[in-house]
């Protein structure tokens, strides 16, 4: 059995298809997440699939008015389900991410606080060293969706030298800093899988080219190249390493699709790549575009 993301309405839904609550603008309607898995017993809030290679988990819940508390519960379940394993990657779709909660706190900041407190409760005050790659984008739906991959293989987490680690952001970005690494590399016998977090136009901890999509895209592409180099995959996200690559491009404004896709396909993609363009709010209100990459089976030799 294969567990896979389902974007838009891919049709012929089957077991193991994970809807994310994001509109498909263009490209691939599905992305495989884990192969050769079977259903496992549920943990609180999570549907789980296991194989000898690890575990995939999926939670989707209406959060009501208290997004911070709902996030904390979901992440407590995630951390319980993945005990004894290394976290490889987490995906988050946050309802109305830039809107204010009933308490007046932006939803993304409430989500970050609930997530950070759950990590600290489970892993202790030094939890930052164990944080994996992640993405957090906004959905117009009222449900919080969280997906994770974990397994027994060794991992290394990486930061972009041009960016302050997200977990070290200053208080101006919220009461608790975001909890993720810029990339995670999973080591296999002869290959590696690399998960590049949702990447946008941030240098240091500041937004570059606020509200300007193409200027942000140029900065985002440079940030992708920097984190690729830091991960040991060269300047071009593993090209030349005989790997499989799937890109997800999140756009705040669907009308930007033509201009963004032309540049992405010209500057990043190779003919064998898969790419999915999705409509989504980005974690900062002044950001219009975010890109993530899954690089699987990169030849270590």
C-alpha positions in Angstrom: 0.0 0.0 0.0 1.2 3.5 -0.8 0.3 6.6 1.3 0.2 9.7 -0.7 -0.9 13.4 -0.6 -4.0 14.2 -2.5 -4.4 17.8 -3.8 -7.5 19.4 -5.1 -9.9 16.6 -6.2 -7.7 13.9 -7.7 -10.6 11.5 -8.2 -10.8 7.8 -7.4 -9.9 8.3 -3.8 -8.6 5.2 -2.1 -7.2 4.2 1.3 -4.0 6.0 2.0 -4.9 9.2 0.2 -4.4 12.2 2.4 -6.4 15.4 1.6 -4.6 18.6 2.6 -7.3 21.2 2.2 -5.4 23.1 -0.5 -6.7 24.0 -4.0 -4.6 22.5 -6.8 -3.6 25.3 -9.3 -1.5 23.1 -11.6 0.8 20.1 -11.8 0.7 16.7 -10.1 -2.5 16.0 -8.0 -0.7 13.4 -5.9 2.6 12.9 -4.2 3.7 9.5 -2.8 4.7 9.8 0.9 5.5 6.2 1.9 5.4 2.9 0.1 4.9 -0.7 1.3 3.0 0.4 4.4 0.0 -1.1 6.2 -2.5 0.5 8.6 -1.5 0.5 12.2 -3.4 1.2 15.5 -4.4 4.8 15.9 -2.7 7.1 18.3 -4.7 10.0 19.8 -6.0 11.9 16.8 -3.8 10.2 14.2 -4.3 7.6 11.4 -1.0 5.7 11.1 0.7 3.5 8.6 3.7 1.4 9.4 6.4 -0.6 7.6 9.9 -1.7 8.5 11.1 1.6 7.1 9.1 3.6 9.5 5.8 5.3 10.1 3.5 7.9 8.4 0.9 9.7 10.4 -2.1 11.9 9.4 -4.3 14.1 11.6 -7.1 16.4 10.6 -9.2 18.2 13.2 -11.6 21.1 13.5 -9.8 23.3 16.0 -12.7 25.4 17.2 -11.6 28.7 18.8 -8.4 27.6 20.6 -5.9 26.8 17.9 -3.0 26.8 20.4 -4.6 24.1 22.5 -5.6 22.0 19.5 -2.1 22.2 18.1 -0.7 21.1 21.4 -3.0 18.0 21.5 -2.2 17.0 17.9 1.6 17.4 18.4 1.4 15.4 21.7 -0.2 12.6 19.7 2.5 12.9 17.0 5.3 12.8 19.5 3.7 9.8 21.2 3.3 7.9 17.9 6.9 8.6 16.9 8.7 7.7 20.2 11.8 5.7 19.6 12.1 6.9 16.0 13.7 9.9 14.3 11.4 12.5 12.8 12.1 13.0 9.1 9.5 15.6 8.0 6.3 17.3 9.1 3.7 19.1 7.1 1.1 21.5 8.6 -1.9 23.2 7.0 -3.1 25.9 9.4 -6.7 27.3 9.1 -6.7 31.0 8.2 -3.1 31.3 9.1 -2.8 35.1 9.0 -6.1 35.8 10.7 -6.4 36.8 14.3 -7.7 34.3 16.8 -10.4 35.2 19.3 -7.7 36.2 21.8 -6.2 38.6 19.2 -3.1 36.5 18.4 -2.4 35.7 14.8 -3.3 32.0 14.1 0.2 31.2 12.9 1.7 32.5 16.2 -0.9 30.5 18.2 0.0 27.4 16.2 3.7 28.0 16.8 3.2 28.3 20.5 1.2 25.1 20.8 3.7 23.2 18.7 6.7 24.6 20.6 5.2 23.8 24.0 4.4 20.2 22.9 8.0 19.7 21.7 9.4 21.1 25.0 7.1 18.9 27.1 8.1 15.7 25.3 11.7 16.4 24.5 12.9 18.9 27.1 14.3 22.4 26.9 17.0 21.4 24.3 14.4 20.1 21.8 15.6 22.4 19.0 18.5 20.0 18.1 15.9 17.3 17.3 13.5 19.4 15.1 13.0 18.1 11.5 12.2 19.8 8.3 8.7 21.1 8.1 6.2 23.3 6.2 3.4 25.5 7.6 1.0 27.1 5.2 -2.6 28.4 5.5 -5.8 26.8 4.3 -9.2 28.5 3.9 -10.8 25.5 5.5 -11.4 25.3 9.3 -9.4 22.2 10.0 -5.8 21.9 11.1 -4.0 19.2 9.1 -0.7 17.6 10.3 1.3 14.9 8.5 4.6 13.4 9.6 7.2 10.8 8.5 9.5 9.1 11.0 11.7 6.1 11.1 14.7 4.4 12.5 17.3 5.7 10.1 19.9 8.3 11.2 19.1 11.9 10.4 21.0 15.2 10.2 19.2 18.5 10.4 20.6 21.6 8.5 20.3 25.4 8.6 20.6 27.9 5.9 23.7 30.1 6.5 21.8 33.1 5.2 19.0 32.7 7.7 18.6 32.8 11.4 17.3 29.3 12.5 13.6 29.6 12.8 13.7 28.3 16.4 15.9 31.2 17.3 13.7 34.0 15.8 13.4 37.0 18.1 10.2 37.7 20.0 8.9 40.1 17.3 7.9 37.0 15.4 5.7 35.7 18.2 5.6 34.4 21.8 7.3 31.1 20.8 9.6 30.7 17.8 8.7 28.3 14.9 9.9 24.8 15.5 11.6 23.3 12.5 14.9 22.9 10.8 15.5 24.2 7.3 16.3 20.7 6.0 16.6 17.1 7.1 18.7 14.4 5.4 17.9 10.8 6.1 20.8 8.4 5.5 20.2 5.0 3.9 22.8 2.4 2.9 23.9 3.8 -0.4 21.5 6.8 -0.8 20.0 9.7 1.1 16.6 11.3 1.2 16.6 15.0 1.7 13.5 17.0 2.8 13.8 20.8 2.2 11.5 22.8 4.4 9.0 25.3 3.1 11.4 28.0 1.9 10.6 31.7 1.2 12.1 35.1 0.9 13.6 35.5 4.4 17.2 36.6 4.9 18.4 36.7 8.5 14.9 36.8 10.0 13.5 39.6 7.9 11.1 39.4 4.9 12.7 40.3 1.6 10.6 42.2 -1.0 7.4 42.4 1.0 4.3 41.7 -1.1 6.4 41.4 -4.4 6.0 37.9 -5.7 8.8 37.9 -8.3 11.3 39.5 -6.1 10.5 37.0 -3.4 10.7 34.1 -5.9 14.3 35.2 -6.8 15.3 35.2 -3.1 13.5 31.9 -2.5 15.4 30.2 -5.3 18.7 31.5 -3.9 17.8 30.2 -0.4 17.0 26.8 -1.9 20.4 26.7 -3.5 22.1 27.7 -0.3 20.4 25.0 1.8 21.1 22.4 -1.0 24.8 23.2 -0.8 24.7 23.0 3.0 23.1 19.5 2.8 25.9 18.3 0.5 23.6 18.1 -2.6 25.4 20.7 -4.7 23.9 24.0 -5.8 21.0 22.6 -7.7 19.0 20.4 -5.2 20.6 17.1 -6.1 20.8 17.3 -9.9 23.5 14.8 -10.9 22.8 12.6 -7.8 20.4 10.3 -9.7 17.5 11.2 -7.4 13.8 11.7 -7.7 12.5 15.2 -6.9 9.0 16.5 -6.1 8.5 20.3 -5.7 5.5 21.9 -4.1 5.0 25.6 -4.8 2.6 27.5 -2.6 1.1 30.7 -4.0 -1.0 33.2 -2.0 -2.4 34.7 -5.3 -3.4 32.2 -7.9 -3.0 34.9 -10.5 0.7 34.7 -10.1 0.8 31.1 -11.4 1.9 31.8 -14.9 4.7 34.1 -14.0 6.0 31.9 -11.1 5.7 28.6 -13.0 7.6 30.0 -16.0 10.5 31.0 -13.7 10.4 27.8 -11.6 10.4 25.6 -14.7 13.2 27.5 -16.3 15.5 28.0 -13.3 14.9 24.9 -11.1 13.2 22.0 -12.8 14.6 19.2 -14.9 12.5 17.1 -17.3 12.2 14.2 -14.8 10.9 16.3 -11.9 7.4 16.4 -10.6 5.9 19.7 -9.4 2.6 20.7 -7.7 1.3 24.3 -7.6 -1.1 24.9 -4.7 -3.1 27.9 -3.5 -2.2 28.7 0.1 -1.7 31.5 2.5 2.0 31.8 3.6 3.0 32.1 7.2 3.8 35.8 7.0 1.2 38.1 5.6 3.8 39.9 3.4 5.0 36.7 1.8 3.4 35.5 -1.5 5.3 32.3 -2.4 6.9 29.3 -0.7 8.7 26.3 -2.2 9.5 22.9 -0.6 11.3 19.9 -2.1 11.5 16.2 -1.4 14.6 14.6 -2.9 14.6 10.9 -2.7 17.2 8.3 -3.4 20.2 10.6 -4.0 23.3 8.6 -4.7 25.8 9.2 -1.9 28.7 8.2 -4.1 
